[in-house]
Amino acid sequence: MAAELTAADIVAFAAREGNKMIEAQVNMKARLFAALDKQQMKGRRSVINIVDGGLSSTTQVEDFGALPSEAANVPAQGFVDAVGYVSRLGLGRIALHTLAGVDDSADLLDLQLQIAADDMARQIGRAMFGNQLASPQAGATWSAVSGGSTSVTIPFDGGIADFREGEAYVWEADTGAANLSVLVLCTDVAFVAGQDNRVNVTFVAGVGGVPGYDTSEVADGIVSAANGPTAAVTTADAFYLRGSRVLTPIGGFPGGAGNLTVITPAAANAGLVTLDVVTSPTLALHGLAAGSRGWTGITFSSVGSPTAELFMGKSKLVQARAGTAPTHLVLGALASAAYGAQQITAGQVGFGSSSLTQPRRAVDGKLDKYGKDADMESGLSMFGRPVLVDDNCPTTNAYLINKDYLKVGEWKKLSAEDEGGSPLLLSRSTFSKEVQYSCIYNLICRKRNSHAKLSGLTIV
């Protein structure tokens, strides 16, 4: 006989298992987020004190002048906004009536909660970096499909984990002076036979293709009002997760044909703060423009092969500039494999070689003197500093961070929404019962030049 799950059963399961399962998934799949310390925040917009150059109160030490008047001197301050992330455990009401028994019920709940947890982890993990996804191969063109949409299938290298069916992205077309943006929806990701690291990704765009598509975002040669994108894809085009970019309409074309829409990374004075913004030498951060003193990011371009010497050399440059050394190196999965292979190779000598055997480098995460990351050890170190391996980190990028000055602001912990004493909701749009999970976080940087981005890693 069918054993229907009651509302009380679902609420009990959500309360008992939901929060800890989602938190566990985030800790496993958003390693950088899990490794950073959390700081309790209040209010939708919070003021933060930052380190920006020297302090006016110590100027007399340098010039032997009179003691400064502190009445008019205030600390350098910025502000950061609350950013929410949402996932949902959805259970069809018909399915709940046809379950075979207790075990089947528990399995359904567990599976659905696992999917909700994965989605939450993906949102948060991607949000930390804010980078464009894998670069597309050139030549693909959009073609019209039914319903007023267009479709395209684009080959990507290194994009196996970047795209997911049912997920929305922003396609940023390279058009010279101004980049034009279009919302696109991924409908399929397929491996290319015989090419381990290449996938074909299918997108749809245009009216009826993507929720939230704005028909006013029309640009001659790039977007048509009926069919969305029309331009051929080039390797200079970029794809980003929806929500990680800021769309800014800046006027219309002659005759009112539509709005030119420019995409820019979030300047982080209102909205999502990412590592790309923190390490940018030009973008504003926390409402403060990049300055010539301490409040400017560091980016090293075209750095080459991931070696211990490269990372330590850049680390010393950061230390010389900021006065503080990075505490962690952050790598993606493929970059960490290349780095580990290089460390082992550097400690070996071929048969018959007369050269002295080099000492094998420490491939040992237990050298982490910061201790709190013991459950995330990658087995790699950078001369004693731990290496965090985060699958959300772009393949050809690496980051040097200082955990003392980079934290996660926490407005609301990962938990189920509690409306009216119960997290269970009866969906008004679908025939289902739902439990909403949410959290509110944002990245906080207090000393900007203590962090650096290394782009252009060569992964062989």
Phi and psi in degrees as a GROMACS rama.xvg file:
@    title "Ramachandran Plot"
@    xaxis  label "Phi"
@    yaxis  label "Psi"
@TYPE xy
-62.0342  141.269  ALA-2
-117.678  98.9131  ALA-3
-74.3621  137.464  GLU-4
-76.0304  127.562  LEU-5
-86.876  165.518  THR-6
-59.2615  -39.1354  ALA-7
-62.8472  -38.4532  ALA-8
-62.7107  -45.6796  ASP-9
-65.0304  -44.7582  ILE-10
-60.8176  -43.3791  VAL-11
-63.4539  -42.9427  ALA-12
-65.1531  -44.7691  PHE-13
-61.3005  -40.7544  ALA-14
-70.9352  -37.5965  ALA-15
-80.5474  -40.7584  ARG-16
-109.811  -28.862  GLU-17
-59.4039  -55.5459  GLY-18
-61.9119  -44.6968  ASN-19
-72.4219  -31.282  LYS-20
-69.7107  -43.919  MET-21
-64.5561  -42.6801  ILE-22
-63.2398  -38.9703  GLU-23
-64.733  -42.024  ALA-24
-64.0934  -42.5742  GLN-25
-63.0254  -41.3058  VAL-26
-64.3425  -32.7629  ASN-27
-81.346  -35.7771  MET-28
-108.641  -5.4402  LYS-29
-130.331  71.2042  ALA-30
-62.3927  -40.4911  ARG-31
-64.1608  -43.5324  LEU-32
-58.6045  -44.0706  PHE-33
-67.4632  -32.8723  ALA-34
-77.1958  -28.7781  ALA-35
-76.1217  145.923  LEU-36
-69.5728  146.777  ASP-37
-98.9023  138.897  LYS-38
-122.931  126.101  GLN-39
-68.8019  133.045  GLN-40
-121.752  155.21  MET-41
-131.026  145.025  LYS-42
81.9376  155.948  GLY-43
-65.5071  -37.8692  ARG-44
-122.161  125.076  ARG-45
-114.652  138.968  SER-46
-83.8812  136.624  VAL-47
-128.71  141.378  ILE-48
-87.75  137.226  ASN-49
-125.62  164.727  ILE-50
-98.4477  111.835  VAL-51
-134.911  92.201  ASP-52
74.6761  -156.204  GLY-53
-85.9994  179.398  GLY-54
-105.132  137.281  LEU-55
-63.4173  -25.8019  SER-56
-69.6809  -14.3634  SER-57
-109.585  11.308  THR-58
-65.3241  -28.967  THR-59
-67.4769  -19.6529  GLN-60
-67.0144  -31.8589  VAL-61
-87.3491  -40.5356  GLU-62
-107.604  1.03785  ASP-63
59.253  25.2822  PHE-64
-85.2908  -171.053  GLY-65
-68.2478  156.542  ALA-66
-61.5264  135.872  LEU-67
-71.9923  153.427  PRO-68
-83.1239  119.432  SER-69
-86.2843  -5.08343  GLU-70
-61.1964  -35.3302  ALA-71
-99.4553  1.17039  ALA-72
-98.14  128.562  ASN-73
-124.34  152.963  VAL-74
-64.3583  155.336  PRO-75
-68.0071  126.528  ALA-76
-131.434  144.885  GLN-77
-128.945  -170.254  GLY-78
-145.658  156.072  PHE-79
-138.544  141.662  VAL-80
-98.072  155.606  ASP-81
-76.3637  134.132  ALA-82
-125.624  125.618  VAL-83
-97.923  149.805  GLY-84
-128.438  136.678  TYR-85
-132.189  140.239  VAL-86
-136.675  171.342  SER-87
-148.242  133.625  ARG-88
-96.1097  109.714  LEU-89
-111.17  129.475  GLY-90
-125.735  116.934  LEU-91
-63.5573  135.364  GLY-92
-67.2798  -33.5413  ARG-93
-66.4234  -43.7322  ILE-94
-60.0923  -36.656  ALA-95
-65.1953  -26.26  LEU-96
-80.8288  -17.3387  HIS-97
-112.748  13.7687  THR-98
-68.1459  146.879  LEU-99
-82.5196  -22.6529  ALA-100
173.721  -171.044  GLY-101
-63.0139  -44.9286  VAL-102
-62.9687  -42.5906  ASP-103
-61.7553  -40.4934  ASP-104
-62.9366  -47.5411  SER-105
-62.9236  -38.405  ALA-106
-66.2474  -40.9571  ASP-107
-62.6446  -47.314  LEU-108
-60.8033  -44.6748  LEU-109
-63.64  -43.425  ASP-110
-63.8592  -47.609  LEU-111
-64.1143  -37.3527  GLN-112
-69.298  -35.808  LEU-113
-61.5171  -42.4761  GLN-114
-65.4193  -42.9828  ILE-115
-61.2332  -39.6307  ALA-116
-67.1197  -41.0681  ALA-117
-60.9356  -42.9835  ASP-118
-63.7862  -41.3686  ASP-119
-63.9624  -43.6398  MET-120
-62.151  -38.5903  ALA-121
-66.4712  -44.1379  ARG-122
-57.4592  -52.0899  GLN-123
-67.8902  -42.2969  ILE-124
-62.0584  -44.6015  GLY-125
-66.2422  -37.3328  ARG-126
-62.0666  -27.6744  ALA-127
-65.9459  -30.1983  MET-128
-100.646  -47.0263  PHE-129
72.5845  12.8545  GLY-130
-81.0238  164.066  ASN-131
-69.5587  155.602  GLN-132
-82.3224  -169.526  LEU-133
-54.4802  141.008  ALA-134
-73.9081  138.409  SER-135
-78.0872  155.598  PRO-136
-80.2666  150.904  GLN-137
-80.893  158.448  ALA-138
109.632  -23.8386  GLY-139
-68.0073  142.591  ALA-140
-125.83  150.272  THR-141
-81.0194  141.991  TRP-142
-131.822  147.83  SER-143
-69.4841  142.132  ALA-144
-129.739  176.956  VAL-145
-66.5062  153.073  SER-146
86.8645  10.5081  GLY-147
79.7368  19.5774  GLY-148
-109.794  171.441  SER-149
-123.27  159.258  THR-150
-135.59  149.614  SER-151
-151  146.467  VAL-152
-116.912  120.887  THR-153
-119.311  130.884  ILE-154
-77.6704  138.612  PRO-155
-129.846  141.349  PHE-156
-102.04  135.503  ASP-157
73.0135  15.0973  GLY-158
-107.242  21.6115  GLY-159
-59.1811  -42.6999  ILE-160
-95.6017  -1.76159  ALA-161
-79.4772  -30.5859  ASP-162
-119.082  150.838  PHE-163
-147.778  135.713  ARG-164
-58.9052  135.792  GLU-165
87.5195  0.938118  GLY-166
-101.825  140.652  GLU-167
-94.0016  146.14  ALA-168
-135.71  165.321  TYR-169
-106.193  121.033  VAL-170
-93.0325  119.763  TRP-171
-106.644  107.512  GLU-172
-82.9149  132.221  ALA-173
-79.0643  112.471  ASP-174
-127.867  24.0461  THR-175
92.5429  -115.652  GLY-176
-65.5473  -36.9252  ALA-177
-129.138  131.334  ALA-178
-86.3165  136.454  ASN-179
-107.209  143.13  LEU-180
-122.096  149.321  SER-181
-143.142  138.138  VAL-182
-77.5063  134.358  LEU-183
-131.215  156.089  VAL-184
-121.919  128.03  LEU-185
-78.7728  127.22  CYS-186
-113.573  -14.8859  THR-187
-162.031  141.362  ASP-188
-130.004  120.883  VAL-189
-134.083  137.979  ALA-190
-67.2185  148.681  PHE-191
-94.5896  124.979  VAL-192
-56.359  131.346  ALA-193
81.1712  -0.436479  GLY-194
-130.354  100.432  GLN-195
-60.2949  -33.9755  ASP-196
-107.563  17.8392  ASN-197
-119.976  136.885  ARG-198
-130.486  149.649  VAL-199
-100.797  122.24  ASN-200
-113.696  127.949  VAL-201
-102.523  131.017  THR-202
-121.763  152.217  PHE-203
-121.902  153.611  VAL-204
-150.529  170.06  ALA-205
99.2885  -179.461  GLY-206
-59.8158  126.698  VAL-207
84.1665  -7.23355  GLY-208
-94.3322  -38.6795  GLY-209
-130.44  128.148  VAL-210
-59.7926  132.1  PRO-211
87.8594  3.91743  GLY-212
-65.545  129.987  TYR-213
-100.488  115.128  ASP-214
-70.0996  -11.4338  THR-215
-81.4655  -12.5952  SER-216
-83.7768  80.1561  GLU-217
-121.149  130.283  VAL-218
-132.593  131.795  ALA-219
-55.2946  127.311  ASP-220
82.8265  -11.4317  GLY-221
-114.004  -46.4724  ILE-222
-133.507  134.925  VAL-223
-107.362  148.524  SER-224
-58.4974  -33.2097  ALA-225
-87.9474  -38.1763  ALA-226
-116.582  4.69018  ASN-227
75.4216  -141.59  GLY-228
-64.2441  145.321  PRO-229
-128.131  -15.7044  THR-230
-79.618  150.214  ALA-231
-69.0744  147.618  ALA-232
-77.3368  138.755  VAL-233
-122.559  166.378  THR-234
-68.8143  -15.8184  THR-235
-84.1638  -9.75745  ALA-236
-68.444  157.856  ASP-237
-134.461  148.103  ALA-238
-122.858  135.13  PHE-239
-131.528  154.835  TYR-240
-63.9236  138.465  LEU-241
-61.2318  136.774  ARG-242
98.6369  -12.9186  GLY-243
-99.7661  3.13009  SER-244
-128.89  156.865  ARG-245
-107.502  123.441  VAL-246
-96.0131  127.815  LEU-247
-128.926  105.049  THR-248
-70.3522  133.189  PRO-249
-123.633  22.9495  ILE-250
127.631  -179.869  GLY-251
-115.787  171.73  GLY-252
-86.1741  162.055  PHE-253
-54.0152  134.471  PRO-254
82.274  6.52454  GLY-255
69.576  34.6038  GLY-256
-68.6785  -18.9284  ALA-257
153.517  -177.822  GLY-258
-101.021  135.96  ASN-259
-80.3458  122.429  LEU-260
-112.421  122.362  THR-261
-105.282  134.726  VAL-262
-100.984  130.539  ILE-263
-132.9  149.269  THR-264
-60.3816  148.869  PRO-265
-58.6544  125.382  ALA-266
-74.5565  -5.33048  ALA-267
69.6567  10.5822  ALA-268
-88.2674  -9.02829  ASN-269
-159.726  99.2502  ALA-270
126.624  -153.119  GLY-271
-71.925  129.46  LEU-272
-100.029  129.617  VAL-273
-126.336  164.42  THR-274
-62.3034  -31.8814  LEU-275
-62.8753  -36.4425  ASP-276
-73.5765  -43.4077  VAL-277
-57.2312  -41.0371  VAL-278
-93.0459  5.08203  THR-279
-76.8823  133.266  SER-280
-79.5974  -5.01368  PRO-281
-123.259  -30.2032  THR-282
-76.9103  148.556  LEU-283
-68.4159  151.994  ALA-284
-138.643  128.842  LEU-285
56.0032  34.9776  HIS-286
82.4828  0.239348  GLY-287
-112.05  130.707  LEU-288
-66.5904  150.128  ALA-289
-60.3047  130.695  ALA-290
-115.369  175.724  GLY-291
-86.4862  -8.33508  SER-292
-93.0926  -122.676  ARG-293
-85.9726  -15.638  GLY-294
-92.4766  63.9353  TRP-295
-149.728  141.458  THR-296
-80.7947  170.628  GLY-297
-125.913  126.722  ILE-298
-131.867  125.263  THR-299
-104.912  124.963  PHE-300
-103.84  152.721  SER-301
48.7188  56.4929  SER-302
-80.7737  -21.5505  VAL-303
95.2763  -149.516  GLY-304
-69.5673  142.509  SER-305
-77.4177  98.46  PRO-306
-122.669  159.879  THR-307
-62.0508  -36.7078  ALA-308
-65.4312  -39.5928  GLU-309
-62.1345  -51.7219  LEU-310
-65.5727  -40.0609  PHE-311
-69.7632  -36.6066  MET-312
-62.7225  -44.9156  GLY-313
-68.0821  -33.9732  LYS-314
-61.4623  -40.8598  SER-315
-68.439  -34.0286  LYS-316
-65.1389  -41.4455  LEU-317
-63.0023  -42.877  VAL-318
-63.502  -41.5234  GLN-319
-65.0017  -33.2125  ALA-320
-81.8938  -39.6015  ARG-321
-98.1756  -19.7186  ALA-322
82.9886  -2.61756  GLY-323
-132.81  140.214  THR-324
-88.1306  146.969  ALA-325
-61.2256  145.119  PRO-326
-97.5069  -22.0401  THR-327
-142.487  149.524  HIS-328
-109.307  131.703  LEU-329
-112.912  126.393  VAL-330
-131.133  156.423  LEU-331
-81.8477  175.95  GLY-332
-63.0552  -49.3203  ALA-333
-68.4637  -37.6033  LEU-334
-65.6202  -37.3645  ALA-335
-67.317  -36.2926  SER-336
-65.6732  -42.703  ALA-337
-64.8075  -38.812  ALA-338
-67.4424  -43.1742  TYR-339
-63.5482  -41.6475  GLY-340
-63.2789  -38.5741  ALA-341
-66.3879  -39.4427  GLN-342
-63.3603  -41.7939  GLN-343
-69.7069  -44.0211  ILE-344
-61.1219  -37.7548  THR-345
-66.1664  -18.5775  ALA-346
-100.428  11.8633  GLY-347
-120.328  152.864  GLN-348
-128.13  137.177  VAL-349
-67.1211  160.462  GLY-350
-63.2282  139.338  PHE-351
84.087  1.68945  GLY-352
-80.3876  139.652  SER-353
-94.0104  -5.34077  SER-354
-74.046  158.392  SER-355
-69.2566  142.32  LEU-356
-70.3777  127.992  THR-357
-79.545  147.431  GLN-358
-66.1305  135.144  PRO-359
-66.7819  135.191  ARG-360
-69.7315  158.072  ARG-361
-75.9955  103.654  ALA-362
-97.9151  75.0764  VAL-363
-151.87  103.4  ASP-364
-67.8662  -14.5399  GLY-365
-72.4347  -2.41026  LYS-366
-75.9215  -0.370942  LEU-367
-65.4091  101.948  ASP-368
-76.8808  -7.03954  LYS-369
-87.0303  -8.44169  TYR-370
65.9011  -44.8043  GLY-371
-67.2427  -13.9203  LYS-372
-98.2674  19.7518  ASP-373
-60.0541  -30.5976  ALA-374
-81.2967  -2.46095  ASP-375
-120.67  16.0205  MET-376
-60.4355  135.463  GLU-377
-94.1204  -9.86168  SER-378
84.9618  4.49046  GLY-379
-120.24  154.291  LEU-380
-143.936  161.521  SER-381
-119.942  85.9832  MET-382
49.5267  49.5114  PHE-383
96.0847  -14.8483  GLY-384
-92.4305  140.857  ARG-385
-72.6808  152.963  PRO-386
-112.029  121.297  VAL-387
-92.9841  125.819  LEU-388
-103.771  112.919  VAL-389
-120.851  119.819  ASP-390
-62.2625  -18.0865  ASP-391
-81.8748  -12.4962  ASN-392
-72.6128  130.133  CYS-393
-55.7203  145.469  PRO-394
-57.6453  -41.8497  THR-395
-97.1086  14.7118  THR-396
-116.441  154.194  ASN-397
-138.666  155.085  ALA-398
-132.075  135.254  TYR-399
-103.065  119.548  LEU-400
-126.216  157.271  ILE-401
-118.635  111.381  ASN-402
-66.2662  -18.4595  LYS-403
-69.8446  -25.038  ASP-404
-118.912  6.38071  TYR-405
-130.485  115.433  LEU-406
-135.379  170.901  LYS-407
-106.999  118.931  VAL-408
-75.6794  131.799  GLY-409
-119.805  111.85  GLU-410
-93.4779  -36.8661  TRP-411
-146.63  125.441  LYS-412
-69.109  162.282  LYS-413
-60.2552  116.567  LEU-414
-165.239  165.931  SER-415
-75.9415  143.394  ALA-416
-67.3013  135.27  GLU-417
-116.884  97.1642  ASP-418
-108.306  117.572  GLU-419
67.8601  28.5207  GLY-420
87.8364  1.12723  GLY-421
-146.086  140.315  SER-422
-82.5927  -4.79621  PRO-423
-83.416  130.363  LEU-424
-122.989  145.332  LEU-425
-95.1212  113.189  LEU-426
-60.9597  137.264  SER-427
-91.6859  -9.4224  ARG-428
-112.691  -21.6146  SER-429
-132.412  162.475  THR-430
-86.5451  71.9673  PHE-431
-153.055  163.796  SER-432
-107.1  138.393  LYS-433
-134.612  150.21  GLU-434
-123.68  120.18  VAL-435
-89.916  134.789  GLN-436
-116.203  137.58  TYR-437
-147.216  163.367  SER-438
-154.433  159.953  CYS-439
-132.155  114.226  ILE-440
-140.108  164.409  TYR-441
-160.805  158.36  ASN-442
-83.1833  138.445  LEU-443
-123.354  125.839  ILE-444
-116.579  128.384  CYS-445
-105.717  -21.102  ARG-446
-139.811  104.948  LYS-447
-74.1643  -37.9962  ARG-448
-81.292  12.7957  ASN-449
-91.6913  2.34845  SER-450
-129.764  148.741  HIS-451
-145.268  148.912  ALA-452
-108.729  134.091  LYS-453
-112.404  111.761  LEU-454
-108.03  157.914  SER-455
81.2824  32.1317  GLY-456
-64.8239  138.954  LEU-457
-93.3337  111.491  THR-458
-105.838  113.746  ILE-459
